[in-house]
Amino acid sequence: MDVAIQDCLLETQFIGGKNVHTFEQNLAKHINIRHCISCGNGTDALQIALMSLNLPKGSKIIVPAFTYIAPVEVIKFLGFELVFADVDINTFNLTVENIKAVFTSDVKAIIAVHLFGQLCEIDKIYAFTQQNNIHLIEDNAQALGAEKNISRNSIITTSFYPTKNLGAFGDGGAVFCNDDELAKQIRKIANHGQTEKYIHDIVGINSRLDAIQAAVLQVKLPHLESYNQQRKNNADFYFNQLKEVAEIELPAVTQPHIYHLYTIKVKNNFRDKLRAFLTKKKIDTIVNYPMPAHYQKAFLQPDLHLPNAEYLCQGALSIPVYPEITEEQLLYICDSIKEFFTTNE
């Protein structure tokens, strides 16, 4: 890593250049898709993807209500209309049935989020978009590496935020696609709408992955498979240790899953008490997410009721699953969870 950063400093090409180009090529090859266009962060990747569709203002776009806020805010920011869909109670993910429940003929696109590292039922969702002649964007910020050999004509986005499965030493993101002309458009949008320097064909934005981050990611990319496998091993450990704990529900796996997060559901309103107990035990946990998107002030739809998303916001709790965690630490976490429920019977 130090050598890669030092080489980048000596080269003095901090925006673009060989590091960025090489990383884009190698990441596209790694997941076997034609084009990878890097950008400044995962949110920019979603915005660039939406801009590339050239939809009319006011177009309706379906997005899950249980998600990180990035796909929601870019829809609103670009002047489109939010159509919130509920998610599956077991997988946390959008399904075709969730989509059908809110779909109307004026919906122009769907953003499907592969949450916590597990793919949505993406083949079914893609087939639905093809049948209805609408666009599909896949937010893959939490599931990079869960799928390879991608032949769909959707647009896929990801994030290289430091905590992601493939994380940089700062911000970064990318957009993937298989369509050559679309890839040119996406790359143009990410670079001020330029076809060449100072020549601007369309309105774009300034969103570029810097060369130092590309150098870091290039060093880490060959290890992505082993990182993801260790996360899966850690998830298996949790399953074997916690499957008999009646007061929690473990993640239901129906599609490929690389466990960006290991998120349990805590029953009977014990989530916050369990979290406080684990904090006292010096175990970090995360609530993803404490409020559904349609309850957020910036995107409020007060008359909308999406029971699964609302329930998950009250009961979901993510526990450590990162590759470097030791078996001793995993056992300590499991024993602490069991201890909590033993003392709160």
C-alpha positions, 0 to 999 in steps of 0.5 A: 500500500505504501509503495502504491501511494508513494508511486502515485505521489512521484507521478504527480498526476492526482486526477485521472491518469494510469492509476484510475484507468488501470483500476477501472479496467481491473474492477470491470474485469473482476466482476465481468462487466464491460464498463466501469466509470469511477467517480467521487462517491457512491451518491454521485454515482447514483446521480450520474446514473439518473442523469444519464437516463435523460428522464423528463422532470417530474418522472416517477421513480420507485425506491425502497423506503428502508434504505440509506438515504442516498438514492432517495435524495438524488431522486428528489434533487434531480426533480423527480417524484419519489414513489416509496415501496415497502421491502421484504420483511425477511431479506430487507430488500425490494421484491417484484411484489413490493414494486407491483404494489406501487407501480403505475403506468407513469413510473419511468425507473426503479432504483433497487438497493442490494441492502446489507450485502445481499442481492435483491431478486434482481433477475425478476426485477429486471424482467419486470422492467423489461416487460414494462419498458422502464429503466433499472438502476441497481444501488450496489454500494453494499454488495460489490462482489456478490455477483459476477458475469453481469449481462443485464442492461441495467446501470449499477452503482457502487461506493468505495467509502472506507467501511465498504467491502472494497473501501478506499482511504477516503471517498469514491464510487463507480458506475457500471454498465454493458452498453458502450454508448451509455458508458460514454454518456456516463463518463461525459456526465462525470466530467463536466459534460465534456467530450474533450477539454473545454468542449461541453456537449451536455450539462454534467458534474465534477465527480472524479475518483482521485489517483491516490484512492485508485492506487489504494483500491487497486492494491485491495481489489485482489483481496476482495474475494477473501474479504467477502469469504471471511465475512461469510465465515463470520456470518456462519459462526453467528448462525451456528451460535445464535440460531437457538436464541428465540428473541432474535431473527437472523438474516434470511439468505435467499440470494447471493450475500457478502455480508457488508453488514450482519443485521439481526431483528430483535423482537418485542421492542428489545432492540434498544435495550440490547444495544445499550447492553452491548455498548456496556460490553464494549461491543459496537453496533449500528442501527440501520436505519432508525427512520424509514425514508418516507418519515424523514422531514426532507421527503415526508409522506405522512399518509404513507404506511409501509409496515415492513420498513417501519417495523425494521426501523424499530427492530433491526440491529447490525453487529460486527462482521468485518473480516479482521474480527477474531473467533474469540471476539465473535464468541464474546459477542454471541455470549453477550447477546445470550446473556442479555436475553437470559437476564431479561426473561 
